[in-house]
Amino acid sequence: MNDRNFHSRKKGNFMEESQKSIAYLKQTEEFLSKILENEQLLIVVWTLESKVIWFNRYTQNLFGIAVEEQLEQVDVSLIIPENLIRYIKKQLDYTGKKSFRYIDEKPMVLKNGREIYIMWHNSILSDEEGHKYIVSTGIDITELKKAEKRFEEANKNLLALNEELIAQQEELSAMNEELMAQEEEVRQNLIEIQRQQDELKKSEERYRLVVEGASDGLWDWDLTTDTAYISERWRDLIGFDKEVINNYCETWIKFIHPRDVKTVINNLRSHLEKKTPFYLCEYRIKTKDGKYIWILSRGKALWDEEGKAIRMAGSHTDITRRKQMESKLEYMAFHDPLTNLPRRDVFMERLKVAMVDARRNGKKLAVFFVDLDNFKIINDSLGHHTGDRLLKKIARKLTKCVRETDTISRVGGDEFIILLPDVNSIEDTDKVAKRILELFDQPIKLNNHELPVTISIGIAIYPDHGKSERAILKNADIAMYTAKRKGKNRFQYFDNAMRSEVEFANTVKRDLRLALEKNQFILYYQPLIDLKTGKIASMEALLRWQHPKKGMISPFHFIPIAEETRQIIFIGEWVLKTACKQMKEWLDMGYSGFSVSVNVSVHQLQQPNFAKVVCDILKEIELEPRYLELEITETVLIEAVDTVVKNLYHLKEAGVKIIIDDFGTENSSFRYMQKFTVDGLKIDRSFVNGIKIDVNKAIIDAIILLGHRLKLPVTAEGVETREQLECLVESGCDKVQGFYFSKPLPPDEAVHLVQKGNQYFLISDNAQK
């Protein structure tokens, strides 16, 4: 064989091998191109001179660009905003960055008028000749932007969690974008296969690096042979030891959570039957360490000419953290974050269902409206952190009192509602209410404090007290406020008469705001008589409200509301100043030997500057402190905190007298008396009214004995009969007050009592014996 024939044959073999190689590469390119061309993301390759080298079909369709033969005639500004183009060039050409991600906060307006938001990932490549190309990959994040707006409108208590979830989603999107950008780089390289074999090899190498470095799991499933390729990282995660997995369908199903298998199969079948453009499914798989993780599986199938699916490729993304966050958000949406009790919406839905069931079966149900007494005092004095811990304990206590079928919900700061379905009788609700009250008989220990907590409960029965959820809840609330007005620490059933009381209370609450400003308050005075001398020992200032339409309103009706709205602080200051002015006027008229007595609310004593306010008033009026007595209730002792103690100490130091009013009516211990140095005790009128009852007489005797042992004078209020007076004299009581001597009088009438001295209150020798 001559040399020419030999070389000719050799050249023919080389050409044949080369053609086969190119044919194989073209086939591979076409397969990858079909996958990448249909990806729902923007892909554009362009030069630093803003000329487009290549973009995918999705980009062409989205922007409606008609591609002519000369692709370079397309300017990149048709796709990417000019401000972003300048920024990309600056970042990639001058700063030396290889890639970066950018989100344009302004929407892009398409030709059809639709506004979309695009998240861009940009990277720069150089060929062997040093030419630079920018690969920009954009993903439509319009729905994400809409989701962000919905999150902004969500509950403020969920804002931090929502932001965390958005951050997680953005991080996940960024990871997906990076993967898509790398896949796009491979796609661009595959296009270059048509030009030269060397470029194809470079593209294949880049693709291999992307697969090995990607955090998502890439998979390629040959449906004909049921074999699949999975990227190395995910093979290790699941526990596969081979690059190619045989019997892939059966093998993969074994790792899917049993509850998710049906969902995966249905979604896969829908795509293979061309019912969906893409395969998309969220499900759980078991890793090699036995734990389940949530994944987002995405893919796209290829069909042959006969319409049979022959191949499918896609990715797996770990979305476990996102799922956990979604689960947490869902729980928080329906539960109170402090107590973990169901929220009001959940309660109302359960109430609605229970009412339907009760109506259908001829049964009844009960709703309890529970409110803590004086919780604001604890919260303000000990801090919100302690208040929150107390509410958690309260929630646990209430939960112990009800059945599993009952529902407890926290609907306000210190308000709870309880649903009792299937109530057979009033006795059933009585037992539950009593059981709840008994739980609060003893103080709650918290942070070295013993907190005496009591509650008021309002009860409404369906259908007796309302036919709708709103009516039942409102009437239970009305009953609760009635329980508070009756003294708290009790339960009260709703009745129709309460509605008018509530309406009256609402009117009082509304008009009370202007009563002080419009000078509608006046002070009446009632004398306290010294039993030894028959002289006036003190004049107690009693507040009255001259309402322009309702006439004279008793403090019984408006003082609790003033305390609830904390207007008592300003009203109380007015009372102090007015009473001190009256006392100074009497002294200037030449009447002495007695003092003026003013009732003080616990809300006033909790003001850090209360002692200073009192001293400033005395100084302004030029009244000596010894002429002022402040009456405080035993509740103040029980709920004593540092601010109250300091105020009482400074007042005593200044010379103001402190009297404990309504002594013996609270469930307190005498050890509280050790905290304070007081100037007298005042027996509650309830004991005086029933003084003929042995137990009341014994209590009166015990209080008087205690006062005398402590060297404190004891006053009895509510004396209305001669018989009561004689019993008190017999028991050794020091002072008395009541209608037997005088009713409360306005200043112009009270002055006549002062003028008479002891002539009007002479007590016979028989009464003193």
ZAMARGU-4260 file (C-alpha; in steps of 0.2 Angstrom, whole numbers, plus 5000, padded with zeros to 4 digits):
<rodrens>
0) 5000/5000/5000 | 5008/5017/4995 | 5009/5031/5007 | 4995/5041/4998 | 4982/5027/5001
5) 4988/5025/5019 | 4986/5043/5023 | 4969/5044/5014 | 4962/5030/5023 | 4969/5037/5040
10) 4961/5053/5036 | 4944/5045/5032 | 4944/5036/5049 | 4948/5052/5058 | 4934/5061/5049
15) 4922/5047/5053 | 4926/5047/5071 | 4925/5065/5072 | 4908/5065/5064 | 4902/5052/5076
20) 4908/5063/5091 | 4900/5078/5084 | 4884/5069/5081 | 4884/5063/5099 | 4888/5080/5106
25) 4874/5087/5095 | 4862/5074/5102 | 4867/5078/5120 | 4866/5097/5116 | 4848/5095/5110
30) 4843/5085/5125 | 4850/5098/5137 | 4844/5112/5127 | 4826/5106/5127 | 4827/5106/5146
35) 4835/5123/5148 | 4825/5132/5134 | 4809/5127/5144 | 4815/5133/5161 | 4804/5147/5167
40) 4818/5160/5170 | 4826/5174/5160 | 4843/5170/5153 | 4853/5182/5143 | 4872/5182/5138
45) 4878/5199/5132 | 4894/5209/5130 | 4901/5224/5139 | 4896/5234/5124 | 4878/5229/5128
50) 4876/5218/5113 | 4865/5202/5116 | 4875/5186/5111 | 4861/5174/5116 | 4845/5173/5126
55) 4833/5158/5129 | 4815/5156/5122 | 4807/5161/5139 | 4815/5178/5138 | 4810/5180/5120
60) 4792/5176/5124 | 4791/5186/5140 | 4798/5202/5132 | 4790/5199/5115 | 4807/5201/5106
65) 4807/5196/5087 | 4825/5189/5084 | 4832/5192/5067 | 4847/5183/5059 | 4859/5195/5067
70) 4856/5192/5085 | 4870/5206/5090 | 4857/5219/5084 | 4847/5216/5100 | 4852/5228/5113
75) 4852/5221/5131 | 4842/5236/5137 | 4827/5228/5129 | 4828/5215/5143 | 4838/5222/5158
80) 4834/5240/5164 | 4848/5253/5160 | 4852/5257/5178 | 4855/5239/5181 | 4866/5237/5166
85) 4877/5251/5172 | 4878/5244/5189 | 4882/5226/5182 | 4896/5233/5171 | 4903/5243/5186
90) 4903/5228/5198 | 4909/5215/5185 | 4921/5225/5175 | 4929/5237/5187 | 4927/5229/5205
95) 4934/5212/5199 | 4919/5202/5205 | 4915/5186/5196 | 4896/5186/5200 | 4883/5194/5211
100) 4865/5195/5214 | 4853/5210/5212 | 4835/5213/5215 | 4827/5228/5207 | 4815/5236/5219
105) 4805/5244/5204 | 4794/5233/5193 | 4797/5230/5175 | 4782/5234/5164 | 4780/5221/5150
110) 4772/5226/5133 | 4755/5219/5139 | 4756/5231/5153 | 4759/5218/5167 | 4771/5223/5180
115) 4784/5210/5186 | 4799/5210/5198 | 4815/5202/5193 | 4829/5195/5203 | 4845/5195/5193
120) 4861/5184/5195 | 4875/5190/5185 | 4892/5183/5181 | 4906/5187/5170 | 4916/5174/5159
125) 4931/5176/5147 | 4935/5165/5132 | 4953/5160/5128 | 4955/5176/5117 | 4951/5186/5132
130) 4933/5192/5127 | 4922/5195/5141 | 4904/5190/5142 | 4891/5193/5155 | 4878/5180/5159
135) 4862/5187/5167 | 4849/5175/5174 | 4833/5182/5180 | 4819/5174/5190 | 4801/5181/5191
140) 4799/5186/5210 | 4782/5195/5207 | 4773/5182/5218 | 4786/5184/5231 | 4784/5203/5231
145) 4765/5200/5233 | 4768/5188/5247 | 4779/5201/5256 | 4765/5214/5255 | 4753/5201/5262
150) 4766/5198/5276 | 4767/5216/5280 | 4748/5217/5283 | 4749/5202/5295 | 4748/5203/5314
155) 4761/5214/5322 | 4764/5200/5335 | 4770/5189/5320 | 4781/5202/5311 | 4797/5195/5317
160) 4793/5178/5312 | 4786/5183/5295 | 4803/5192/5292 | 4812/5177/5297 | 4802/5167/5285
165) 4804/5179/5271 | 4823/5179/5274 | 4823/5160/5273 | 4813/5160/5257 | 4825/5173/5249
170) 4839/5163/5254 | 4831/5148/5246 | 4827/5158/5231 | 4845/5164/5230 | 4852/5146/5231
175) 4840/5141/5217 | 4845/5156/5207 | 4863/5152/5208 | 4860/5134/5203 | 4849/5140/5188
180) 4863/5153/5183 | 4876/5138/5183 | 4864/5128/5173 | 4862/5142/5161 | 4881/5143/5159
185) 4881/5125/5154 | 4867/5129/5142 | 4876/5143/5134 | 4891/5131/5132 | 4881/5118/5124
190) 4875/5130/5111 | 4893/5133/5107 | 4895/5115/5103 | 4888/5119/5085 | 4903/5130/5082
195) 4918/5119/5088 | 4922/5103/5097 | 4934/5112/5109 | 4921/5124/5116 | 4909/5109/5119
200) 4922/5100/5130 | 4924/5116/5140 | 4905/5117/5142 | 4905/5099/5148 | 4918/5103/5161
205) 4909/5118/5167 | 4893/5107/5169 | 4902/5094/5178 | 4908/5107/5191 | 4891/5114/5193
210) 4883/5097/5197 | 4897/5093/5210 | 4896/5110/5218 | 4877/5113/5218 | 4868/5112/5235
215) 4852/5105/5227 | 4851/5087/5221 | 4851/5085/5202 | 4843/5069/5195 | 4841/5062/5178
220) 4829/5048/5176 | 4829/5036/5160 | 4810/5030/5160 | 4814/5017/5147 | 4827/5008/5158
225) 4821/5014/5175 | 4838/5020/5179 | 4843/5037/5186 | 4858/5047/5190 | 4858/5058/5206
230) 4871/5071/5210 | 4884/5065/5223 | 4879/5076/5237 | 4862/5069/5238 | 4867/5051/5235
235) 4877/5053/5251 | 4862/5061/5260 | 4850/5047/5256 | 4863/5033/5257 | 4865/5027/5239
240) 4882/5020/5235 | 4881/5020/5216 | 4881/5034/5204 | 4867/5025/5193 | 4852/5018/5202
245) 4843/5004/5195 | 4824/5001/5198 | 4824/5019/5202 | 4805/5021/5204 | 4803/5006/5216
250) 4819/5011/5225 | 4815/5029/5228 | 4797/5026/5234 | 4805/5016/5249 | 4813/5032/5255
255) 4797/5043/5254 | 4786/5045/5269 | 4771/5033/5269 | 4759/5048/5270 | 4767/5056/5255
260) 4768/5042/5243 | 4751/5044/5235 | 4754/5063/5233 | 4771/5060/5224 | 4763/5047/5212
265) 4748/5058/5208 | 4759/5073/5204 | 4771/5063/5194 | 4757/5054/5184 | 4749/5071/5180
270) 4765/5077/5172 | 4769/5062/5162 | 4751/5062/5155 | 4755/5080/5150 | 4742/5087/5162
275) 4754/5099/5170 | 4769/5108/5161 | 4781/5104/5175 | 4783/5091/5189 | 4782/5099/5206
280) 4779/5091/5223 | 4784/5094/5241 | 4786/5078/5251 | 4796/5070/5265 | 4811/5058/5262
285) 4821/5048/5274 | 4840/5051/5275 | 4853/5038/5279 | 4853/5043/5298 | 4834/5038/5299
290) 4827/5056/5299 | 4814/5063/5288 | 4817/5080/5278 | 4806/5090/5268 | 4811/5092/5249
295) 4804/5102/5235 | 4806/5090/5219 | 4805/5098/5202 | 4807/5091/5185 | 4803/5091/5166
300) 4800/5076/5155 | 4804/5072/5137 | 4792/5063/5126 | 4796/5053/5110 | 4787/5056/5093
305) 4773/5044/5099 | 4770/5054/5114 | 4778/5042/5127 | 4788/5049/5141 | 4806/5043/5139
310) 4816/5054/5150 | 4814/5066/5165 | 4827/5077/5174 | 4825/5089/5188 | 4831/5094/5205
315) 4828/5091/5224 | 4829/5106/5236 | 4829/5104/5255 | 4815/5115/5262 | 4814/5107/5279
320) 4818/5124/5288 | 4804/5133/5278 | 4791/5119/5282 | 4796/5121/5301 | 4794/5140/5300
325) 4777/5138/5291 | 4771/5126/5304 | 4777/5138/5318 | 4768/5152/5310 | 4752/5142/5308
330) 4753/5138/5326 | 4756/5156/5331 | 4742/5162/5320 | 4729/5152/5331 | 4737/5152/5348
335) 4742/5166/5360 | 4761/5166/5361 | 4761/5170/5379 | 4750/5156/5386 | 4749/5145/5371
340) 4730/5145/5373 | 4719/5146/5357 | 4716/5164/5351 | 4699/5172/5350 | 4696/5167/5332
345) 4698/5149/5337 | 4687/5151/5352 | 4673/5159/5341 | 4673/5145/5328 | 4672/5132/5342
350) 4658/5141/5350 | 4649/5142/5333 | 4651/5123/5331 | 4645/5120/5349 | 4630/5131/5347
355) 4625/5121/5331 | 4627/5105/5340 | 4617/5111/5355 | 4603/5117/5344 | 4602/5101/5335
360) 4602/5090/5350 | 4592/5101/5362 | 4607/5104/5374 | 4614/5119/5382 | 4632/5126/5384
365) 4640/5139/5395 | 4652/5153/5392 | 4663/5160/5406 | 4671/5177/5405 | 4685/5177/5417
370) 4694/5193/5422 | 4708/5195/5435 | 4705/5207/5449 | 4717/5221/5451 | 4730/5214/5438
375) 4735/5231/5432 | 4741/5235/5450 | 4752/5220/5449 | 4758/5223/5431 | 4762/5241/5435
380) 4771/5239/5451 | 4781/5223/5448 | 4784/5225/5429 | 4777/5217/5414 | 4789/5202/5414
385) 4781/5197/5431 | 4764/5200/5425 | 4767/5189/5410 | 4774/5175/5421 | 4758/5177/5432
390) 4747/5176/5416 | 4755/5159/5412 | 4752/5152/5429 | 4734/5158/5428 | 4732/5149/5411
395) 4739/5133/5418 | 4727/5134/5433 | 4712/5137/5423 | 4716/5123/5411 | 4716/5111/5426
400) 4698/5116/5430 | 4690/5111/5414 | 4688/5095/5403 | 4698/5091/5387 | 4682/5095/5377
405) 4681/5112/5384 | 4690/5127/5377 | 4700/5141/5386 | 4706/5157/5376 | 4715/5172/5382
410) 4706/5187/5374 | 4714/5202/5382 | 4728/5207/5394 | 4720/5198/5409 | 4704/5192/5402
415) 4700/5174/5398 | 4685/5165/5391 | 4680/5147/5393 | 4668/5137/5383 | 4659/5122/5392
420) 4649/5112/5379 | 4636/5099/5383 | 4630/5107/5400 | 4617/5097/5408 | 4612/5109/5422
425) 4616/5125/5432 | 4624/5114/5445 | 4637/5109/5433 | 4642/5127/5429 | 4642/5131/5448
430) 4654/5117/5451 | 4666/5123/5438 | 4665/5141/5444 | 4667/5137/5462 | 4682/5125/5457
435) 4690/5140/5448 | 4688/5152/5463 | 4695/5139/5475 | 4711/5138/5465 | 4714/5156/5469
440) 4711/5155/5488 | 4729/5155/5491 | 4742/5168/5485 | 4752/5164/5470 | 4771/5163/5473
445) 4781/5172/5460 | 4799/5179/5461 | 4799/5179/5480 | 4782/5188/5480 | 4766/5181/5487
450) 4753/5188/5475 | 4735/5188/5481 | 4726/5185/5465 | 4707/5184/5464 | 4695/5183/5449
455) 4678/5188/5444 | 4668/5177/5433 | 4653/5181/5422 | 4642/5166/5415 | 4630/5166/5400
460) 4620/5150/5396 | 4615/5146/5378 | 4601/5147/5373 | 4594/5156/5389 | 4605/5171/5388
465) 4607/5173/5369 | 4605/5165/5352 | 4621/5170/5344 | 4640/5169/5347 | 4641/5188/5349
470) 4626/5189/5361 | 4632/5175/5372 | 4650/5182/5374 | 4644/5200/5377 | 4631/5194/5390
475) 4645/5184/5399 | 4656/5200/5399 | 4641/5210/5406 | 4639/5197/5420 | 4658/5198/5424
480) 4657/5217/5426 | 4642/5214/5438 | 4652/5202/5448 | 4666/5215/5449 | 4654/5228/5455
485) 4647/5217/5468 | 4664/5215/5476 | 4675/5204/5465 | 4681/5187/5469 | 4664/5179/5464
490) 4654/5172/5449 | 4638/5180/5442 | 4625/5173/5430 | 4618/5185/5417 | 4601/5192/5418
495) 4592/5205/5407 | 4592/5218/5421 | 4611/5219/5419 | 4609/5227/5402 | 4602/5243/5409
500) 4616/5243/5423 | 4629/5241/5409 | 4621/5255/5399 | 4621/5266/5415 | 4639/5262/5418
505) 4644/5266/5400 | 4636/5283/5402 | 4645/5286/5418 | 4662/5281/5411 | 4659/5293/5396
510) 4653/5308/5406 | 4666/5305/5420 | 4679/5312/5409 | 4672/5329/5409 | 4665/5330/5426
515) 4681/5337/5434 | 4684/5349/5420 | 4666/5356/5422 | 4667/5357/5441 | 4653/5344/5444
520) 4661/5337/5459 | 4657/5342/5477 | 4663/5337/5494 | 4651/5332/5509 | 4657/5330/5527
525) 4652/5318/5540 | 4659/5320/5558 | 4668/5306/5568 | 4664/5308/5586 | 4676/5305/5601
530) 4665/5294/5613 | 4675/5300/5628 | 4672/5319/5625 | 4657/5319/5613 | 4667/5331/5602
535) 4671/5330/5584 | 4687/5321/5581 | 4688/5322/5563 | 4677/5327/5548 | 4678/5314/5534
540) 4677/5321/5516 | 4665/5311/5505 | 4664/5314/5486 | 4648/5317/5477 | 4645/5320/5458
545) 4631/5332/5453 | 4627/5326/5436 | 4618/5339/5425 | 4605/5326/5419 | 4605/5312/5432
550) 4606/5322/5447 | 4617/5317/5462 | 4627/5301/5459 | 4633/5291/5473 | 4652/5286/5474
555) 4646/5268/5474 | 4642/5270/5455 | 4657/5280/5449 | 4672/5277/5460 | 4675/5259/5454
560) 4674/5266/5436 | 4686/5280/5440 | 4698/5268/5447 | 4696/5256/5432 | 4700/5271/5420
565) 4713/5278/5432 | 4704/5295/5433 | 4704/5292/5452 | 4722/5299/5452 | 4716/5316/5446
570) 4700/5316/5455 | 4709/5311/5471 | 4721/5325/5470 | 4706/5337/5468 | 4698/5330/5483
575) 4714/5332/5494 | 4716/5350/5489 | 4697/5354/5491 | 4697/5346/5508 | 4713/5354/5514
580) 4706/5371/5509 | 4690/5368/5519 | 4700/5363/5534 | 4711/5378/5533 | 4695/5389/5531
585) 4688/5381/5547 | 4704/5384/5556 | 4704/5402/5550 | 4686/5404/5557 | 4693/5399/5574
590) 4687/5381/5575 | 4700/5368/5580 | 4702/5352/5589 | 4698/5341/5574 | 4706/5336/5557
595) 4700/5332/5540 | 4699/5314/5534 | 4701/5309/5515 | 4700/5292/5507 | 4715/5288/5496
600) 4715/5275/5482 | 4728/5262/5479 | 4731/5269/5462 | 4736/5286/5470 | 4748/5278/5482
605) 4756/5269/5468 | 4761/5285/5460 | 4780/5288/5464 | 4777/5306/5468 | 4761/5305/5478
610) 4769/5309/5495 | 4776/5325/5486 | 4759/5329/5479 | 4751/5329/5496 | 4765/5339/5504
615) 4765/5352/5490 | 4746/5354/5493 | 4748/5356/5512 | 4762/5369/5509 | 4752/5378/5496
620) 4737/5380/5507 | 4748/5383/5523 | 4739/5368/5532 | 4749/5359/5545 | 4751/5340/5541
625) 4743/5335/5558 | 4726/5341/5552 | 4726/5329/5538 | 4721/5310/5540 | 4722/5298/5525
630) 4711/5283/5525 | 4718/5268/5516 | 4710/5251/5514 | 4717/5235/5520 | 4719/5230/5501
635) 4733/5243/5500 | 4742/5233/5514 | 4740/5216/5505 | 4746/5223/5488 | 4759/5234/5496
640) 4775/5236/5485 | 4790/5247/5486 | 4782/5263/5479 | 4767/5262/5491 | 4779/5259/5506
645) 4790/5274/5502 | 4774/5285/5500 | 4767/5280/5516 | 4784/5282/5525 | 4787/5299/5518
650) 4769/5305/5523 | 4771/5298/5541 | 4788/5307/5542 | 4779/5323/5536 | 4766/5322/5550
655) 4751/5316/5540 | 4741/5303/5549 | 4737/5286/5541 | 4721/5276/5545 | 4716/5259/5540
660) 4698/5259/5533 | 4686/5244/5532 | 4698/5234/5543 | 4694/5216/5544 | 4685/5214/5528
665) 4700/5207/5518 | 4708/5190/5519 | 4724/5197/5525 | 4737/5192/5539 | 4740/5204/5553
670) 4759/5202/5548 | 4756/5215/5535 | 4753/5227/5550 | 4772/5225/5554 | 4776/5234/5538
675) 4767/5251/5542 | 4766/5262/5557 | 4748/5268/5556 | 4738/5280/5567 | 4721/5271/5569
680) 4709/5257/5563 | 4692/5259/5556 | 4679/5245/5558 | 4669/5241/5543 | 4650/5246/5544
685) 4645/5228/5539 | 4651/5222/5557 | 4642/5237/5565 | 4626/5233/5556 | 4625/5215/5562
690) 4632/5219/5579 | 4619/5209/5588 | 4625/5193/5579 | 4638/5185/5591 | 4651/5182/5578
695) 4651/5201/5572 | 4651/5207/5590 | 4666/5195/5593 | 4675/5202/5578 | 4672/5220/5584
700) 4679/5216/5601 | 4694/5207/5593 | 4698/5222/5582 | 4696/5235/5597 | 4707/5224/5607
705) 4720/5223/5594 | 4720/5242/5591 | 4722/5245/5610 | 4736/5233/5611 | 4745/5242/5597
710) 4740/5258/5605 | 4729/5264/5591 | 4712/5272/5592 | 4698/5262/5584 | 4683/5270/5575
715) 4667/5261/5570 | 4657/5268/5555 | 4639/5265/5550 | 4632/5268/5567 | 4613/5271/5565
720) 4605/5267/5581 | 4606/5270/5600 | 4608/5251/5602 | 4623/5250/5591 | 4631/5265/5600
725) 4629/5257/5617 | 4636/5240/5611 | 4651/5250/5604 | 4654/5260/5620 | 4653/5243/5630
730) 4666/5236/5619 | 4678/5251/5622 | 4677/5259/5605 | 4686/5276/5604 | 4676/5284/5590
735) 4660/5282/5580 | 4653/5289/5564 | 4636/5287/5556 | 4618/5293/5553 | 4614/5292/5572
740) 4625/5308/5574 | 4624/5316/5556 | 4622/5311/5538 | 4636/5318/5526 | 4633/5337/5524
745) 4638/5350/5511 | 4651/5363/5518 | 4638/5376/5522 | 4628/5364/5533 | 4643/5355/5540
750) 4650/5371/5548 | 4635/5372/5560 | 4641/5355/5567 | 4658/5363/5570 | 4651/5378/5578
755) 4640/5368/5591 | 4656/5359/5597 | 4651/5345/5609 | 4635/5352/5614 | 4626/5342/5600
760) 4635/5325/5603 | 4633/5324/5622 | 4632/5305/5627 | 4623/5300/5642 | 4632/5292/5657
765) 4621/5276/5654 | 4629/5274/5636 | 4646/5277/5643 | 4645/5264/5657
</rodrens>
